[in-house]
């Protein structure tokens, strides 16, 4: 019997499947999920839409030379930065929140969480596996926007001899420009991980993935409203959204780091809190 | 199995010494679970003897699934003790690689094919190593799903979903297989397949816990039964013992039913007439005493036979008595 062959060796005594195999299975599952692919597709449209916008407003029909955005931006390397900034307000959080929602609440809703716990995937390993899935979605989502943005920027707006004209008026070489884009991409991933960790935490508290989506996106909107109320200014340092504008700092020269650093630290605090709640909850959660 | 006549007191007390029998596959003691103010399981003591096929019966909401969930560590008992393949407490999960389960219906992802769903489940099985496709295909074959293996789970019929759930429980050779209403939604052929699988497991020495509300199913495949009612265990034990002790009424054919009725009544039983025959419910009188009473009264006895009860009667009596 083939199954007896399979249980020979270490497998006969171990009490958990190898972590590598669990991670591979999780990533395969995340990346084959239709809604993940749909969100990636939508994200790819963001830089393309911006590029089209720039190209059409930049046409000679306006009679005032190149379009405003194109003039400020100077060249296509600005496009991925703008696209990431725009997506960070809603679409990127949506991608990560939906990954977090499916990770635990979604599995509970389809009855598959039970199977994972009975297998057994240890509860700690389960959190590791699920967090890896969310991180993967965050990284890939940002990569889609950044890479498509660079391509669309180069094709539509033009590379301007491979330089980046900063908001401060200086010009950066190709290497520096790509470095700046990588920096804003990494920073965006950091902000998304904060959202992902919170989504995972909420995901452990419900078996309705929609609740997770509603809480995360609703929370971001509430944060936005709170930050617009002058008398609540003291709240600003606590709100994740406060630092969301720091991404465009990479377009300045010299590069101001304080906004990027403080928003990343804030994101880390959210990551720690989110993962803490997730771990605490998954130790006892019924499935 | 010792049983006082006329009572159903055949529940083996947990302290009863069980010499020369291997350790039970699972054992629960004083198990109690409450969800808010609802008591789902209340003081259950139950043993699954190693190698037995235990049928767990009970009306809807009697606590069958909750009991199974506690056995598998999915729900924490409010009080009491669970032992699974010799593991208890925080160590309970160490027994799970050798336990296969289909609980509360099959759970799979609709956008994956049945086979891909099983491959994902196989990746989480500690006992599997190397190529996962072989055990997955073997399990699919075993439940008769090979032909539909590459179709999306979304399009599966209820019976096919149930078969896939069974396949997941059979991915690895198990020491204990827990099946929670496995024939839900299955056609007669599917029901036969499930019975065949249970019989195969039994032959291989696997302990099976089968929760069901289909009495005929339990009677057909189980060696032991446990009956739950409103969270309490009414009775448990070997099926044959329970049926003998439970409702083994005597049917006596005589040449003078009326005299016979009086004679047996005087002797201390509560007989009645049915279709011209005398029926003596299992009770204070053993068969020889009934016959002796009839002979003393001068009644000619043509035939005496003890009617073996069906599980259905036992179940109905148990659950109604208590209602």
Interface residues (C-beta under 8 A of the other chain):
Chain A: X1 X2 X3 X4 X5 X6 X7 X8 X9 X10 X11 X12 X14 X15 X16 X17 X21 X22 X24 X25 X28 X29 X32 X33 X34 X110 X111 X112 X113 X114 X115 X116 X117 X118 X119 X120 X121 X122 X284 X286 X287
Chain B: X69 X72 X73 X74 X75 X76 X93 X94 X96 X97 X99 X101 X103 X104 X105 X106 X107 X108 X109 X110 X111 X112 X116 X119 X120 X121 X123 X124 X125 X126 X127 X128 X129 X130 X131 X134 X135 X138 X168 X171 X172 X173
